[in-house]
């Protein structure tokens, strides 16, 4: 059922992914989809949360015990990998995130929870780099984590609008900019 929902969202958008259409696409009745998820909002939240869990697993594997610039560079690599390996998951996750801006979006809390966790992790990696001496101690970790997350969201938005964008080059440039922005400088 989730594969059918993903396909419908990618092909026709969130509005077209009705429980009836998902059931039909999956070869089941609408009643089965309704029985399993209850509402479209719950199905959409389930999709988002499933893809976020995949994203978190990718990031945790990539970052490991690293912190600072190295951790954020590894996040950029994981992001590029996710786009290349699971573009439909990434596309649906971000379509749902952007749709959550609507005050009436029923899955809004699910998206907000994921954003909060993402910012918290990035801030923790920056602060870890500061403690290790690889990130400039003058860097505002909270503000820098917001900027990093906003930049990642912007990269993904640009890719959604133009899938032929030079995604790899942009991710490599992001890694260079991370170093320029937060890396500790040697005293001269």
ABEGO torsion letter per residue (X at the ends): XAAAAAAAAAAAEAAABBAAAAAAAAGBBAAAAAAAAGBAAAAAAAAAAAAAAAAAAAAAAAAEABBEAAAAAAAAAAAAAAAAABAAAAAAAAAAAAAAABAABAAAAAAAAAAAAAAAAAAAAAAAAAAAGABBAABBAAAAAAAAAAAAAAAAAAAAABAABBAAAAAAAAAAAAAAAABBBBBX
